[in-house]
Amino acid sequence: FLQARDRQLDEAAAAVTRYAEGDFCRRLPRTGLGAQGRLFAAVDQLATAMQAKSETEHRAKEFLRATISDISHQLKTPL
């Protein structure tokens, strides 16, 4: 039992490390009951929020890049 729990905690720690690096492809298991299950669910919600914020920032950067490129092009084009 303790070895299985340790394995789950090690996997959760690895997933949290990947979240910090911007990799949100894996989720924590939601099968646990009690405090561990609530913790995993809360961390998973946090990861979802971080992923949404990251995607929003990426879209904003792309919009800014495209806008600056368009403005630059317009300034170079003679009337």
C-alpha positions as a printed Julia matrix, in Angstrom:
79×3 Matrix{Float64}:
  0.0    0.0     0.0
  2.72   2.48    0.96
  4.79   1.68   -2.11
  1.79   2.36   -4.35
  1.14   5.64   -2.58
  4.81   6.63   -2.88
  4.68   5.83   -6.61
  1.58   8.01   -7.02
  3.26  10.87   -5.16
  6.41  10.54   -7.28
  4.31  10.64  -10.46
  2.43  13.67   -9.11
  5.7   15.45   -8.32
  6.95  14.75  -11.85
  3.69  16.09  -13.32
  3.89  19.26  -11.21
  7.48  19.78  -12.39
  6.3   19.48  -16.0
  3.5   21.96  -15.27
  6.09  24.44  -14.04
  7.98  23.97  -17.32
  4.82  24.62  -19.37
  4.01  21.01  -20.31
  0.36  20.34  -19.46
 -0.15  17.11  -21.42
 -0.46  14.86  -18.34
 -3.01  15.18  -15.6
 -2.93  13.96  -12.05
 -5.1   10.97  -11.17
 -8.45  11.83   -9.62
 -9.07   8.38   -8.21
 -7.6    9.04   -4.79
 -9.88   9.53   -1.84
 -9.37  11.8     1.1
 -6.75  14.5     1.38
 -4.58  13.14   -1.42
 -7.47  13.1    -3.88
 -8.49  16.64   -2.93
 -4.9   17.82   -3.32
 -4.54  16.19   -6.73
 -7.85  17.72   -7.86
 -6.78  21.18   -6.67
 -3.4   20.9    -8.41
 -5.14  19.72  -11.57
 -7.45  22.75  -11.48
 -4.43  25.0   -11.01
 -2.72  23.39  -13.99
 -5.84  23.95  -16.11
 -5.86  27.63  -15.13
 -2.14  27.94  -15.87
 -2.62  26.33  -19.27
 -5.46  28.7   -20.15
 -3.38  31.7   -19.1
 -0.42  30.45  -21.11
 -2.58  30.04  -24.22
 -4.06  33.51  -23.75
 -0.59  35.04  -23.44
  0.55  33.17  -26.55
 -2.41  34.48  -28.57
 -1.74  38.02  -27.3
  1.92  37.78  -28.36
  0.94  36.5   -31.79
 -1.57  39.35  -32.19
  1.06  41.91  -31.16
  3.62  40.4   -33.54
  1.14  40.49  -36.43
  0.08  44.05  -35.61
  3.67  45.3   -35.46
  4.44  43.54  -38.73
  1.39  45.12  -40.37
  2.26  48.59  -39.08
  5.84  48.18  -40.24
  4.67  47.13  -43.69
  2.24  50.06  -43.9
  4.95  52.53  -42.95
  7.24  51.2   -45.69
  4.55  51.31  -48.38
  4.39  54.66  -50.19
  1.07  56.4   -50.53
